[in-house]
Amino acid sequence: MKRLFARLLIGTPETIAGTVYGTIVVMAALAAGGQTFEDEPWRLTVVVVVTALVFWLAHVYSHGLGESVALGHRLDLAELRAIAHRELSILLAVVLPTLALVLGGLEVIGGRAAVWLALGLATATLASQGVRYAHVEQLGRGATAATIAVNLALGLTLVALKAALSH
């Protein structure tokens, strides 16, 4: 279970781009839908999951088009599956924030708390991706801090938007 949680939060070396992208998509959906559906965590869960699914499908489609043009032929099913698998981390980024929303839906925690927990988990994911990148690139402390700051700035801008819409 601990390994699964770490994989969802941190990802694998091949998934950093999809994890960051998917996390930002999730945070945007939470910021946009959080105010409207804060008292309806199940509806917000659907909004977040469907939004991520649509963006994942669009990502797979656009990469498929790009690779088809670059290769000069229509992709076969195996090639399209490889793209879908490679981009799966976009959908995996939904899992932890969705679990927070499910806790709200089950009334383990309140709806507002579920939304903020989901945003917190997403923010932690972005920070962990910054750390991962800095580690792989063997960056010094200053560059590591800058990398984490850039990732957090993306996410915290969405958190600020959510906070602004809540008041």
C-alpha angles and dihedrals in degrees: 000000000000090000092050091050090049092049091051093046099038105020126197130294090264096050107056095106094048093043093053093043094046092047091053090049090051093048091049091051090048092049093047098042101029096086095045097044102027090117091044106057093171092057091046089050089056091047092051096045095044092046091052091046092051092048091047091051090047090049093050091046095049093045088048091053091047094049092045091054093043092050093042096232141077111271118249122227093264092054092048091048090052090055092047090050093047090052095044091104087075088066094040089059087068096061103080097041089046091053088056090052091048089055086056092047091052088049092239085128131009122272094249091049090049092054092048092046090051090051090047092052090048091049090050089051091054091048091049090052089054090051091047093051092047091050094050091047091044091231122180123245096272095049090044090053090048092050092050090045092054092050092046092046089059092051098037091052086062092045089052089050090052091049092048092050091049093062 
